[in-house]
Amino acid sequence: MRKTSARKSNSAGEERVMILSAGVGSGHNSAAAAVEQACAARPDVVEVLVLDVLQVSSSLYRDVLGKGYFVLVEGLPWLIEWGYDASDAPFRRRGPIDPWTRMNALPVVRAIKRFRPTAIVCTHFLPAQLLASLLLRGTVSAKTAVVTTDYDFQGLWLTSAFHSLFVAREEGRVELTALGLPPDRVAATGIPITTTQHPASARHAGEPPELLVSAGAKGGDYAAAVVRQMLHMRSPFTATVVCGQNKELRRRIERLVTPAANRFRVLGFTEEMPQLLHQADLFVGKPGGLTASECMAAGLPMVLVNPIPGQEVRNGDYLMEQGAAVRCNTPATIGWKIDEVLREPGRLQRMQAAAQKIGRPNAAVDVLAGLLDGPSRPLVVTRAAQRTILDASQRLLVASDLTGPTALVRLVDEATDRTVALLREEELADLQQRYATPSGDLVLRNGQGAFLLRWEARRFLRAILRGDSEVPVRVEGLSTSPPALP
């Protein structure tokens, strides 16, 4: 848990921002740190609290989700890929949070109540799912943002209530809006990264290109295979190898490069990665979401090795599609692959230009602005609407294809022109019976027969009203005539 404060104040209009992450790998916490950095640049943010939700959970829960993930990555990568694909369908999981997760979330709920945030940013899907339930129960009144940390959108990030959803690229935004999510609640900002003032290196004539080989924060053994193959390269180069926290890996690589020590610099864990990214000409390593985003922001193309099945493979697909990366699928050809990039005239420069084009160095600032300056009422997606979205995705349909009682409709706040609810057409009848005015308008009201509503409808109403006595809304997206009033 980390708290920063610009000044102590409780004045209206000043923001208390809470950033919730989960330490499964380093990327989610790195994104949280980037949003924290963006908070420091906004004068309306008076206090920031960063919380890794796994650090305040039980040790067993932390080990199963954190360490267990990497055990599977190393030993059963096919299972990681299966799990990623199985959970990719939007809203496949629609029920309440399981009891074990709910129990381990109690310290997070207490921290939220103590801090009293006006805005909450989630850089992992676990706290995002928790916040959705808190919004619907009325426990949280803060604005909430879900911030994805890979280039491809994954269905686990979708929740039943949120204020803003920020995805890495335009294709993810198009995918979600095609499935029925309202465009005013989804934005393509890029993945938040910390920013530094490091100009790109200027390569002098005749100076060999600089390669940056990264073993990741944990220090993956694949880096030794990369370096071993680089020793056979014919192209001139110099290289910095970062071994992370793996001291034994660093010793092994230092022994490997002894015959070519003038070409290699070997480091352990370092705080100099931002500088190294801007000084390098080509990156060799895994395409984690944050790593790839940092490389693209620095205009640094990538040679991809040993991607984790699922999200990292999809990250790599996007980078290669954009011309900013090449992938090596076998250690035996890594040196040859890098040689191919360096020897072809103009190829490295074209890849650098492609990386620069898709880089989003201001993503954290854009996320924070989108949340703090965005809608004050959450978007609520009913369970029936979630079933429609799941069904549409499995049948390869888009929202505009849907007709009849299970088609999606939106309730739009008349005052702000923002969508506040996504529901099925068949769910409108009850609302219209209770809240339609004589002129045919729809005005959601607090306490108007609320005790007669179903449990989910009461939560839906509470989340939208947020303490107001009434909210006039209009219905959009009807595929058929609305149900007649009784």
N, C-alpha and C positions, 0 to 999 in steps of 0.2 A: 504494500500500500504506500502510495506517495502523494503528498499533498503540497501544493504550491499556492501561494497567495500574493496577489499584487498589492492589495490593501484590504483592510477590514471595513466592510460596509454592508448595510442591509437595505440600501436605497432601492426604490422601484426602478426597474429598467436595467439593473445590474445582474449579471449572470454568474451562477455557481454551476460549473460544469463537472460532471462525473464521467469518467472514462472507464468502461468495463472491458476487460480482456480475459484471455485464458492462455496460460503458458504451455500450449501444445505446440512445440517448436518456438522459434523466436519471432516469427513474422507478425503474429497478432499483437504481441507486446511492442514491437517496433512501430506498428501502425498507431497504437495508443500513444507512444511517445511523440510521434509526429503530430497528432492532434493536440497533445499537450503543448508542443512548441507553438502551434498556431494560436492557441489560447493566449499565450504570452504577448502576442502582437495585437490583441483586441482590447481596447481600453474598457469595454463594457464587461469583460470577464474579470471578476474580482477574486475568485478562488477556484482551484482545480484539484480534484481528487482522482488519482489513477489507481485502479484496483484490479489485480489479477485474481479472478474469482476462484481459481484453483488453490491459490496460496492460503485462502481462509477456509477451505473445505477440509474434510478429513484426509489424513495421509493415505488411506486406502483408496478413496475416490480420486485423489490427485495422482496416485501411482497408476491406477487403472487407465485413466484418460491420458495422462501425460507420458509416463514411461512405457505404458502398454502399447501406445501408438507406435513408438519407435522400435519396440521389440518386433511388432508385426511388420514394420517397414523392412527391417533387416532379415527376418526369418520367413515371413509369409506375405510377400508383396502382392501376390495374386488376391489375397483376402482383402487387402486394402483397396484394390481396384474394384473387387466385387461389392464391398461395402459402399464405396463412393457411388458406383452406378445404381445400387439398390436404393440409396437414399436421395438420388438426384431428382426424382419426380416431385414437382411442387405440391406441398401440402399432403404428402403421403402420410405424415404423422400429424394427426389433427387432435388427438386426445389431450388430456391434462398432463402436466409434467409428472414423470414417474416418481414414486415416493422417495427413492434413494436420492435422486437429484433434488427434490423439494427439500429434503432434510439438510442436504449439504448447501443449499442456497440460503438457509436461515441467516448465516453471518452476513451475506451480501444484502439481504433485505434490511437487517439492522443497520448496516453501514449507510444504506440509502436514507433511512429514516433519520439517522444522526446528522448526515451531511445536508439534507434538505436541498437537493439540486434543483435548478431550474431547467437543466438540460442534461441528458445522458446519452453518451455515444458508446455503442457496442462494436468492438472489432473482432468478436467471435460470436458464433451462433448460439452458444449456451446462454450467456447473459441476455441475448436478444429474445430467446424464447421465454426466459424468466420475466423480462420486462413486459412482454405482451400480456401475460397473466396478471401482472400487477396493475397495468393500465385498465384492464377490464374489471378488476376488483375494486378500482378506485383507490388503491394504495399509493399509486404514483400519479402526480399531476404534471411532472416535468415533460418537456419535449424530448422525444427519443429518436435516435438515428441508428440504423443498421448499416454498417460499413463493411463491405466484402473485401477480402484480401487476396483474391486470385482473379485472373483475367476471365475465366469462365464462370458463369453464375451456377451455383449449386443449390438444389432445392431446400436443403436444411436451413438456409438463411431466411426463408420466408416465414413470417409469423402472422398471427391473427390480429395484431394491433401494433401500429408504429406511426411515427410522424413523417419520417423521410427514410428512403432506402437509396443508398449510394452504391453504384456498381462500377466496375473497373473500366468498361468500354461500352461503346454505343450498341454493339450487338446484344449485350446483356439487357440493356434498356429496351431494345426492340423486342427481344424474346418475352420479357415480362409484360409489356403492354399488349403484345399480341395475345397473351394468355388471359388478359382482362384486367391487369393491374392498372390503375389510373395513371396517365402520363404525368399528372401534377404531383405525384408522390415518388417518382423514380427518376434519378438523375445519374448520368455517366460522368463521374468526376476523375476517375483514375484511383489508384491505391495510394493512401497517404504515406508519404515518406518524409523524413526529416530533411531539411534543406541546409546547405552550407555554402559559403562563398568561396568556391574553389574553381577558378577558371580552367577550362580544358587545356591540357598540355600542348605546347607548340613543338612539333617534331621538326628538328633541324635536318637539312639535307644530308643524306647518308647515314643518319642515325637509325638503328634498327627499331622495329616496333616493340612496344612494351606489352607483355602479356601478364594478366592477373589471374592466377589460379586460386580458387577458393575451395576449401574443404568444408565450409559451413561452420557455424558456431560450435558444433559438437566435434568437428574434425573427422569427416568421413574417410574411410580407408581408400576409397576410389581415387583420392588425390595422389596417392603413391603410384598407381597405375598410369595416371595422366603424366606425371613427371617422368616416369620411366620411358614412356613413349616419346616424350618431347626431346629426350636425349638423342633420339635418332633423326630429329628434324634436320633438313638441309637448309631451310631458310634462316637468315640471321634474325636474332631476337634477343631480348633480355626478359626476365620473368621474375615476378614476385609471387611467392607461394605462401598463402595464409592458411595455417593448420588449425586455427581455432583453439579450443581448449584441450586438444589431444596432444599431450606432451610427447608421448611415444611416437606418434605419427611424425611430429616435427623432427625427432632424432633420426627416424628412418629416412626421411627425405633429405636431411642434411648429409647423411652418409651417401645416399644415392647421387647427389649432385656434386660430390667432392671433385670428380674429374673435370667438371665444367663450372666450378664455383664462381668464375668471373661472370657467368651469364645468369646466375640464380641468386635471389635473396629469399631466405626462408624465415618466416615469422610465425609466432604463436598467435594467441588471441590479441587483437589490436584495436585500439580506438581510432586508428587512422584510415579505416575503410573508406570514408567519404573522399579523403585526399587520394587514396589509391585508385578509386573508381575514376576520378577525373584525370589522373595521370596516365592511365592505361589506354591502350589502343584496342585490346580485345580481351574479353572475359571468358574464362573456362571454368564451368561449374554447373551446379544444379539450378533449374529455373523455378525457385520458390517465388511466390508472388511479390514479396517485398524486395528480394534480391533483383528480380527482373525489372521491377519498377525503378529501383535505384539506378540500375544500368541504363535503362532507357532515358531517364532524366539527365544522365551524364553523357548521352550520345554514345554509349559504349555497347557495341554488338557482342553477341554471346556465342560460344561453342558449348552446347548443352550435353552434359554427361550425367548418367545415372539418375534420371528424373524419377520421383516417387510416382507410382501408377495412380491415375486419377487426376488430381488437380495440377501436379507439375507437368505431366504429359500434355494436358490441355493448355497450360501456359505456354509450353514449348511450341505446340501447334500454332498458336496465335502469333508468336514471335517469328516463326519461320514463314508463316503466311504473309507477314508484313515485310519480310526481307531483312530482318534485324538479327537473325540467328541461323545457325546450322546445328544439326544434332548428330552426335556420334553414338551409334547403338552398340558398339563393341570396343573394349579397351585397346584391342590390337591395332585399330586404325586411327586412334586419336591424333598421333603425331602427323600422320598423312593428311588427316582432315584439316588440321590447322595449317599445314604447309599449303594445301590447296587454296585456302583463303588468302594467305599472305603472298603467294606467287602469282596469282591472277591479277593483271594490271587493273587497278581501279576498284577491285571487288571489296576490299576492306573499307574504302572510302564510301562506297555505295551503302554498305551495311551500316556504317556510322551515321550516314544521313537518314537512313530508315529508322534507326533507333532514336535519333533526335526528333524525328517527326512524331513518333507516338509517345514520347516522354511526357509525363504530366507532373512536373515538379511542384505545382501549386495545389495538388489534390487536397492536402490537409486543410488549407485555407478555404478552398471551395466547399469542402464538407462542412466545416464549422459555420461558414456563412449561410449555406443552404439550410442548416438546422436552426440556427439562432434567428435568422431573418425569415424563416419559413412559417408554415401554418401552426397555429396554437392548438388546434383540435387534431386528435389522432385519426388515422384511417382505421376503420374496423372492418375486417373481412369475416363474415359469418361462416359457420361451419358448413352450411349448405353451399355457400359460394365457393368455399375451399374444395368441396367435393366436385363442383362443376369444373374448377380449374384443373384439378387432378385428372378428371375424366377427359377434358379437352386435350391435355398434354399427351395422355396415353393413346388417344384416337388421332393425334397429329392434326388437331383443329386449332383455329385461332378464334378469339372471342367473337369476331364478327360473323363466324359461321354458325353460332349457336342461336337457336330459336326456341320458342315455347316456354313453358313454365320454369324450366331449369336454366334458362339463359340468364346472363348477368345484367344487373342494373346498378346504377350508381346514385347515391344520394349526395347532392352537392350543396354545401353551405351557401345560402343566398348572399350573405354578407361578405364573404371572402372569395367566393367562386372556387373553393377547394373541395375536392371529394372527401366526404367524411365516412362513407360506408359503401361497401361492395356486398351485394346480396343477390339472391335469385328473384326472378319475377314473382314466383309463387309466394314469396315472403312479404310482398307489398300489401296484400289484402288486409292483413291484421293491422299494419301500420296505418293504412288509409282509413280503416274503420275507426281507429282510436284518435288519429291526429289530423285528419282532413278538416279544413275549414269549410264554411258554407260556400265559399267561392271556388273550392276545389284545390286550394293550396295545401301544402303539407307542413305542419309546424310541430316539431317534436317538443313535448312539454314534460317538465319534471313533475312527478306525482300524479299525473293524470291516468289513474288506473294502473299504475306501474306494478302494484302487487298482484294484479291479475295476469301479468305477462309471464311467459316461460322464463326459466332461470337465465338462459343465454340472452333473451331479449332484454332482460333487466340490465345485464352487464353491458350489452350493446348501447343501451340508452344512457347509462351512467357515464361510459367512456366518452360519448359524443357531447353530452351536455356540459361536462366538466364543471358542475356547480351552477351553471346558468339556468334560469327558469324555463327558457324556451329557445329553440333554434329553428328558424324557417329554412326548409330545404326544398330542392326541386329534384325531380326524378329524371335521369338521363339514361339512354341506352335501351329503351324498351324495344323488343323485337316484335311484339304484338300489342294489341290494344290493352291498356291496364285493366285490371279487374274492376267490374262495376261496383259502385258503392251500394250497400244494402239499403 
